[in-house]
Amino acid sequence: MQTATPVQRKVTRPRADALRNRERILIAAQEMFVEHGPDVPLDEVARRAGVGNATVYRNFPDRDALVREVVCSVMDRMAGAAEVALARGGDPFAALERFVHVVADERIGALCPMVSTTFDQHHPDLEAARERVEGLVGELMDRARTAGLLRGDVGVGDLMVAVTQLSRPPAGTRCLGGDRFTHRHLQLFLDGLRAPARSALPGTAITVEDLRRPCDQLR
């Protein structure tokens, strides 16, 4: 009895132009979600990306898939920024500062609310991206704290809340024109993180687990 030889299946890689189109869609979607929210018509996203509607739906079967991929791609860039900050060495607090300002340019303040209102918060792709970011941010903060440069009563949650809030454009300003406010106020916040602390903070350091708990459990 002869054993059948497994058939080797040829893996088809996406064409370069298909990859470029996908990236253009993600960039256009992020811009429009920041400007108009997650309910922006997908044909408008296609128009800004310079592709047809069919190309959008071929890459992302529904709105939730597109929103999720935008958020995951932002988190991947955040993780990359944290890895670069860690790899450069030098002053660990300066590395933390560089990371925070890079993340603010992603305008996560406008994107984060979509995670809880648009799609499954526990999707495996989102969970993996989030855990990677949280671990790297924790490493950045631990390094600065060990060097005696970061106050000891703040956690990863404190940092992420502040970046999220401060990267949201102020009311009454053009959405993409508020960067000068964002980076100015972020630097004020970062200066407040430096050790030694000038005052004691009320409550305890916020963890990422705290951010995921229902409001009634945080009292």
SULFEN-V937014 format. One line per field, one symbol per residue. psi: psi as a letter, one per 40 degrees, with the letter a starting at -180 (. if undefined). A space follows every 50 residues. Layout:
psi = ???
This chain:
psi = hihhhhhhhhhhiiiddddddddddddddddddddeieehhdddddddef iidddddddhdiddddddddddddddddddddddddddaahddddddddd ddddeefedddddddeedihdehdddddddddddddddddddddddeeeh iefiiddddddddddeehhiheihdeeedddddddddddddeeiiiieih iiaihhiddddeiideee.
